[in-house]
Amino acid sequence: MDEVKGENTLDLLPDLCDEHADKINLLEPLFKDYGARRTFWGQVVTVRCYEDNSKVRELLATPGAGKVLVVDGGGLIRRALMGDQVAETAVNNGWEGVVIHGAIRDAATISGMDLGVKAVATCPIKTEKRDLGDIDVPVSFAGVTIHSGDYIYADINGILVSREPLTHSSF
C-alpha cells in the first residue's frame, strides 16, 4: 500500500466518518505519528503485552500484507515495545502499520521507514524478553475495544476501527 494513492488519502478519516458513521469507532486522540507512512489501513491483529515485546517481535516477523498490528501495552511508557530493528522486520514482512498503546524507541530511524506507526510516546529503554503476552485477544484502550479481524484506518486526523472493511474512492 502506498501512503499517497491520491491526494485525498492524506485526509482519509474525515471522508470515512462521513460515509460510514454508523460502522466506525474513533479512538481518543492519544497517539502521535512516528512512521513515514502517515496514512495506513488494514485488518487488525491484536497483542496484549506489558513491558515485554517478545510477541510484538514474533508477530511482525510473519507476513503482514494488508495487516495492522494493534498492541495494548497498557499505556505504559517505561519501556519501548518497538524499536528500529522490530520496525524494520515489519517493513520487510509487508505490514501496513502498527498502533501501540505504549511507547516506541529509535523514533528518528523509524520516522524514515515506510511503515505506519502510531504510539503514545517514546522511551529509549528496551523491554525485557520473557515471551509474555497474549495474541488475538480483544484489547480495550482509548475508549474502544478492538478485536483481531477488525479493520483499522489511520491518518493524521486519528485512528478509527470498523468491524468490516470500509470502501472509499481514494483506496
Backbone torsions as a table, in degrees:
resi	resn	phi	psi	omega
1	MET	NA	130.8	175.5
2	ASP	-85.3	148.1	177.4
3	GLU	-62.3	-44.2	-176.4
4	VAL	-117.7	98.9	175.9
5	LYS	-90.7	-26.9	177.9
6	GLY	-157.0	161.5	-176.3
7	GLU	-56.6	-35.5	-175.6
8	ASN	-74.0	-13.2	-178.6
9	THR	-68.6	-20.0	177.1
10	LEU	-65.3	-30.9	176.1
11	ASP	-117.3	56.6	-177.0
12	LEU	-68.6	-44.5	-172.9
13	LEU	-60.9	-42.4	178.8
14	PRO	-56.3	-42.1	179.2
15	ASP	-66.1	-43.2	179.1
16	LEU	-63.7	-38.2	178.0
17	CYS	-64.6	-39.7	178.5
18	ASP	-67.3	-41.9	-174.3
19	GLU	-81.2	-25.6	-171.9
20	HIS	-135.3	37.8	-174.9
21	ALA	-53.3	-33.2	-176.8
22	ASP	-82.8	-3.3	-175.1
23	LYS	-116.3	2.1	-171.3
24	ILE	-122.9	158.3	169.3
25	ASN	-129.3	131.2	-179.2
26	LEU	-98.4	127.8	176.8
27	LEU	-72.0	145.0	175.5
28	GLU	-59.2	148.8	-173.3
29	PRO	-78.6	71.5	-179.5
30	LEU	-99.7	-9.7	-165.1
31	PHE	-106.1	148.7	174.9
32	LYS	-113.4	153.3	176.8
33	ASP	-85.8	134.3	177.8
34	TYR	-126.4	-27.2	-178.6
35	GLY	-84.8	165.9	178.5
36	ALA	-70.6	-27.2	180.0
37	ARG	-86.6	107.8	-176.7
38	ARG	-87.5	-22.0	177.9
39	THR	-118.5	122.5	179.7
40	PHE	-153.6	159.3	178.5
41	TRP	-158.7	161.1	176.9
42	GLY	167.9	178.2	179.5
43	GLN	-78.5	138.7	-172.6
44	VAL	-80.9	138.6	163.4
45	VAL	-121.3	128.6	-177.3
46	THR	-105.8	152.6	171.0
47	VAL	-147.4	139.1	174.8
48	ARG	-116.1	122.1	-179.5
49	CYS	-155.0	145.4	-177.9
50	TYR	-122.2	113.4	176.1
51	GLU	56.3	27.4	175.3
52	ASP	-147.7	113.9	-175.6
53	ASN	-98.8	20.2	-179.1
54	SER	-55.5	-44.7	-178.2
55	LYS	-73.3	-31.9	175.7
56	VAL	-62.7	-49.4	178.8
57	ARG	-59.3	-44.4	-179.0
58	GLU	-60.4	-47.4	-177.7
59	LEU	-68.3	-42.1	-177.7
60	LEU	-71.9	-9.5	174.6
61	ALA	-86.4	1.1	178.7
62	THR	-104.7	162.2	178.8
63	PRO	-57.7	132.8	-174.4
64	GLY	-129.6	16.9	179.5
65	ALA	-57.7	128.6	179.3
66	GLY	78.2	10.7	-175.9
67	LYS	-121.5	151.8	173.5
68	VAL	-126.4	126.4	176.3
69	LEU	-85.1	126.8	176.5
70	VAL	-110.8	118.5	-173.9
71	VAL	-111.9	119.2	173.4
72	ASP	-95.1	100.8	177.0
73	GLY	-98.9	17.6	178.5
74	GLY	70.1	9.7	-177.6
75	GLY	75.7	5.5	-178.8
76	LEU	-72.5	138.2	-178.1
77	ILE	-125.6	23.2	178.4
78	ARG	-83.3	-17.3	178.6
79	ARG	-144.4	147.2	-178.0
80	ALA	-87.3	130.0	179.6
81	LEU	-87.5	-8.5	174.8
82	MET	-152.7	136.7	174.1
83	GLY	-123.5	-170.5	-174.8
84	ASP	-64.5	-34.8	-179.3
85	GLN	-67.8	-42.9	178.5
86	VAL	-68.8	-39.2	177.1
87	ALA	-63.0	-40.3	177.8
88	GLU	-63.0	-37.8	175.3
89	THR	-60.7	-42.3	178.7
90	ALA	-61.4	-45.1	179.0
91	VAL	-61.1	-47.3	-178.3
92	ASN	-63.2	-24.6	-179.8
93	ASN	-101.0	9.1	171.2
94	GLY	80.4	15.0	178.3
95	TRP	-64.0	142.7	179.6
96	GLU	-77.9	-39.1	-178.0
97	GLY	-173.8	174.4	179.1
98	VAL	-138.7	132.0	173.8
99	VAL	-115.9	121.8	-174.8
100	ILE	-121.8	117.5	172.6
101	HIS	-84.8	71.9	-175.1
102	GLY	170.5	-154.4	-173.7
103	ALA	-111.5	158.3	170.0
104	ILE	-121.6	170.7	171.2
105	ARG	-133.6	177.6	-177.6
106	ASP	59.1	40.6	-174.2
107	ALA	-59.6	-37.6	-179.2
108	ALA	-64.4	-42.6	179.4
109	THR	-68.1	-45.0	-179.7
110	ILE	-61.9	-31.6	-178.4
111	SER	-62.9	-18.0	177.7
112	GLY	-99.1	1.9	-177.1
113	MET	-91.8	143.0	178.8
114	ASP	-77.9	73.4	-177.9
115	LEU	-153.0	136.9	171.5
116	GLY	-78.5	127.3	178.6
117	VAL	-137.5	120.1	173.0
118	LYS	-123.8	131.8	179.2
119	ALA	-146.8	168.2	-179.1
120	VAL	-76.0	-40.4	-174.7
121	ALA	-162.3	-177.4	172.8
122	THR	-115.3	154.1	175.3
123	CYS	-153.9	129.0	-176.7
124	PRO	-77.4	-4.9	-175.8
125	ILE	-88.9	128.6	178.9
126	LYS	-78.3	166.1	179.7
127	THR	-86.7	165.4	169.0
128	GLU	-81.8	151.2	-179.8
129	LYS	-107.3	97.9	-179.7
130	ARG	-118.3	5.4	-178.8
131	ASP	58.3	38.2	178.7
132	LEU	-103.4	146.0	177.4
133	GLY	142.8	163.6	-179.0
134	ASP	-123.7	130.5	-178.3
135	ILE	-104.1	144.5	177.3
136	ASP	60.2	41.2	175.0
137	VAL	-113.3	151.8	174.8
138	PRO	-63.1	138.6	177.0
139	VAL	-123.3	144.2	-178.4
140	SER	-128.7	121.7	173.9
141	PHE	-164.6	164.4	178.9
142	ALA	53.5	31.1	175.7
143	GLY	80.6	8.9	-176.6
144	VAL	-136.4	143.4	170.0
145	THR	-99.5	130.7	-175.7
146	ILE	-120.3	135.4	180.0
147	HIS	-114.9	149.8	168.8
148	SER	-58.0	137.1	-177.1
149	GLY	99.0	-18.5	173.3
150	ASP	-67.6	179.1	178.0
151	TYR	-123.9	133.7	178.2
152	ILE	-108.4	138.8	173.6
153	TYR	-129.8	128.8	-176.4
154	ALA	-138.6	142.9	170.5
155	ASP	-153.2	-166.8	-176.9
156	ILE	-69.7	-9.2	177.1
157	ASN	-85.9	-16.2	-179.5
158	GLY	143.0	-154.4	-176.7
159	ILE	-137.2	132.1	173.2
160	LEU	-127.4	157.3	-177.9
161	VAL	-126.0	142.1	175.9
162	SER	-136.5	147.6	176.8
163	ARG	-74.2	-19.7	-178.2
164	GLU	-130.4	158.7	178.2
165	PRO	-66.2	142.4	178.7
166	LEU	-104.4	152.5	177.6
167	THR	-111.4	149.4	177.7
168	HIS	-157.8	146.7	-174.2
169	SER	-64.4	-20.1	-178.8
170	SER	-85.5	-7.1	-178.2
171	PHE	-69.5	NA	NA
